[in-house]
C-alpha cells in the first residue's frame, strides 16, 4: 500500500535559503512528502517571495500585528493546527516557540542551527565562534525541545575556521553546510529512519551512522 504524502510546514523569518533547500530536495528526491505551506512571522521576509516563486503556499503570522507574545503564539498555533502538518521545519525562524507548541510537535519538529551544538546556542554564532578562537565550527540539525537549541542532535557538519575568516565568510561556508545536512536529516526523518534514545539519535536501516557527521573544508 502506498502511504499518504506527509505534510511539511516550514517556518521562516528571513531569507529562506534553508526552506528553498528543503523544497528543492523534496521535489528532486521524490520525498514521500510535500511542503504544505511556508509560514513567515513577518510579511517582508525575503523568503516569502522565494517560496512563492517555487509555487509554495505562503502564510504570514506577523508578530507585530499581535499585542504580545501570547497572542502571537496562539495565532501561530492556530495556523499550524489548521495546516495539520506531520512535520514542522524551523528554517531561520528567529522566535522562541511557546512550550505548548514545542510539546505539540515533539519528535516531529526539526531545526537547523548555525553552530556545532551544544557550542554557541542562540544568536551571533559565527562572531562568537571567531571570538572564542575555535578551529572548527559548523551546523547542526536537531529535534526541537523545550530547551533553546538543546534538542537531540540528528546531524552535524563541521567546517574548519580559516585564518582570514570573518563572520561573513565563515557564515557562507556554514550555510552551505546547512543546505547539505538539513535536507538529508529531513529525508531520514520522513523515512522513519531516526530513533531517538534520550539525547541520542540513531540512524537505523543501515550501519552508516557516520553520515550523521560531515566534514567540509
Ligand atoms: C541560518 O543560518 C539558520 O541556521 C539560522 O538563521 C539562518 C537562516 O538563513 N537560524 C538560527 O540562527 C536559529 N537559531 P535562511 O533564512 O537563509 O535559511
Boltz pocket constraint, residues with backbone or C-beta under 6 A from the ligand:
constraints:
  - pocket:
      binder: B
      contacts: [[A, 12], [A, 13], [A, 14], [A, 15], [A, 16], [A, 17], [A, 18], [A, 19], [A, 47], [A, 91], [A, 92], [A, 93], [A, 94], [A, 112], [A, 113], [A, 114], [A, 122], [A, 123], [A, 175], [A, 178]]
      max_distance: 6.0
